[in-house]
Amino acid sequence: MLWKKIKRILASASLVLLAAQSFASNDDIDSKVDSLLEKMTLAEKIGQMNQYNGFWDATGPAPEEGFAKLKYDHLRSGLVGSVLNVSGYERVRELQEVAVNETRLGIPLIFGLDVIHGHKTIFPIPLAESASWDMDAIERSARVGAVESAAQGINWTFAPMVDISEDARWGRVAEGAGEDPYLGAHIGVARIKGFQGEDLAAVDTIAACAKHFAGYGFAEGGRDYNRVDVSPYTLHNTILPPFKAAAEAGVKTFMNSFNTLNGIPATGSAFLQREILKGKWGFEGFVVSDWASIRELIAHSYAEDDKQAAEIAVKAGSDMDMEGYAYINHLEQLVKEGKVDEALINDAARRVLRVKFELGLFEDPYRYSNQEREQEWLNHKTHMAAARDVAKRSIVLLKNESSLLPLSKKQKNIAVIGPLANDKNSPLGTWRVSADDNTAISLVEGLKQYNENFQYEQGVKFSVGKETFADQIEVNETDRTGFEEAKQLAQSSDVVIMMLGEHGFQSGEGRSRTKIDLPGLQQELLEEIYAVNKNIILLVSSGRPLDLSWAHKHIPTIVQTWQLGTQSGNAIADVLFGEYNPSGKLPMSFPRSVGQLPTTYRLFSTGRGTPKPVVFWSHYIDEESDALYPFGHGLSYTTFEYSKLKVKALGENRVQVKVNVKNTGKSAGEEVVQLYIRDRFASTVRPVKELKGFEKISLASGKSKTVTFMLTEKELGFYNAKGEFLVEKGAFDVMVGGGSVGGETAQFEL
Ligand code: BGC
C-alpha cells in the first residue's frame, strides 16, 4: 500500500539523518544537569523557566529600545530559556547564537511552536484525523510535522492536545480527538510517537507536549476559557486517562490550562501538577504554562498581583512561564524573601535542562536548523502523499441512501455548488501557523483529475471582511447574489455536489458557537437547490460536529469532509470517485440539535430510561434523545456482517473476545471493528457503553476475518471518586460492531 511505501521512504530518510545522533544515558544526563546547575546563579536558573514569544525582528539588528530591547537584553543575560513562534533556519540560528555565544554559560534555547496538524504540509485537523482510527496514519502525520519543523529549527511542539470534549459548541474540539478517553489516549500516544520518534536527539524528532492539563474540554456551555466544574468521577475516568497515557508514553512536556477546575485555576493547581502529574504519575519532564496563564491567575481572582501569581504557580508545579513575565520579574525576589524555596527553582530548571540535553542541544545547539534540510523537506512530495493518504482515511460517509456514490469517472452533467468548494484556504483549518495561505488543493481542483464534466457555481459568498487566524469571521447573512445562477445550474444537471460548512477559521481557539448549523445563508441555499434537484451529494466541511438534522431528512448522500489540509480536494475526489473506499468513523457524536449538548454515547442509564405512556421519563419532549450520527458511526461503499461473537473468561481478570467480520458487499473495504463493554453492577454507576478495544481491518469482497481482543484489568476497571483504580467482580455485557450502536452482544462474569 502507498502509505507503507511512504513510511519506508520516511524511515530511510530518518536513518540517514540519524547518523549524527547521540546516545547519552539518563544517568549521564542527570549528572551533566547537576554540574551545570551548580554553576548557575539563581537568576540564570529562573531564566530557564522563562519563555518569550519571539515577535522581535530576529533577522534585523537587535532592537535599540523599548520592550523588544528588554527581551533581547534578557536573552543576552541568560534570562531566557525558551522562545516560541520563531522558526526558519536564519531566525532560529540568529537567536541561538546569542544564547550560546553571548550568555555567560552558553545554554542553548529550546524553540517551541504549535505544530498541531502539520507544519508546511498541512494535514487534516486533529478531529478529522481521529476519524481515521488509524494509528499508523496518525503517527505518520505527526512524524512529517516533526521532520519539517525540525528542519526549520523547531525542537518542541505544543501538541498533542488530548482534551476530551463532549460539547461541539467548543471551538477547540477541532484540535482534539473527540469525546472518548480510550480512543483519545491511543491517538495521543500515536502522535507523541510520531513527534518524538525513537530518539529525541535525532535531528528530525521534536519534543511533544500533552495539553491542556486539565479539564479545558469541559468548559461550561462550550464557551472557551470558561470555568470547568466536573465531578471527581468525570475527572478520573474521562479527562485524565489520555494525559496519563501520554505521561506513560514518555511525552517530554505538559502544558497546563487556562480554565479553573472545580474552583482552582489549573495553572495554579498543585493537585493537578504536583499531586497527580509529578507525584502519582512520576512525570519527569517539565510543565509549561499556557500563554500568560500565570498572569491570568489575577484575572481569575486567585492572585492579587503578578508576584503572588508567580508564587502560586511555581508552588503548584508550573515550570515555565509562557510570555507571562511573572517568573522573570518576581521569582528571584520571592526566593530572597523566603516565600519560595530555592529547591523548587532547582527542580524546575533541572526539568527544563534535562529535556534540552535529551534533545542533543548541548552537543550541537544548531542541529535542528539546517538550510539543506529546510530546502529538501518542506512540502516534500512524500509528505504531500502522506497528507493525501491520511486525509482520505479521515473522511466519514454519514449517509448513502441513493446510488449517487461512488461517482463514475464518466458521469456527465455534474454541478458543483457552494462557497467552500472553490476555497484553497479554509481546508487548511485552524492551526496552520507555518503554512502559506491558499495552498490547499480545493475540491474543484481535486475533481478535475477524475472528471471534467462539471460546472461550478459559488451559490453564495461565505463571509464579508477579513479571514485571518486572529480575526472573527463575519459571515455573510444578507447577500444572496449567486443563488439564481446556482439554481439554474442545479436544474440543468444530473447530479449536484454541494460543499457547505464552516470556514477553517470558525473553529479552534476562541471560536465557540451557540448555533452549530451551516453558517450564514448556506442552509437556505441548500434548501433552494434541493427544490430544483434532489440528487445532491452534500459534503460537510467543518471543524466540529454540526447539526445536520434537516439535511439528514432530505439529502440522500452526506459525507463529512472536515478540514483536510493541503491535499483536501484530492483526498475528497479519491473518495467520491471510489478510488478509496471510505473507512472513517466519527470520533464525536453529531447531535440532532444544539440543545442536546453536551452529549456522548457514554451516558449513564437513568432511573427513568424506558419510555412510559405518561411524560415522566428521561427524554426531551421536542426531540429524540440519541445522536443523529453517533460516535463510531461511518459507512463504506461495501457492507460488513458481524457474527460468531465468542467470549471466554481466562481467569485473573482477563477476558478474550472473538468476532467474525465478513465483507458482504461488492468492493474491498476497511472496517473499524469496535468493542464496547458495560459493567452491569458496580460500586460507582458505569456508563451504558464504553469503548475498550478497536482494530482497523481490510477485507476483500466476500472475505472474512476473525478479530480477537483481550480485555485486561486496564479495560475492565474504573476510578472511584478518590481516584483509586478498582476492578470489581460481576456481570459485564460486551458489544462488538462497526459503531457504538448495534452489533453483536454477549455477557461474561468476572
Ligand atoms: C493556546 C495553546 C498554544 C499557545 C501557544 C495558547 O493560546 O491555548 O494551545 O499552544 O497559545 O501558541
Residues whose N, C-alpha, C, O or C-beta is under 5 A from the ligand:
A	BS01	BGC	D114 F158 D290 W291
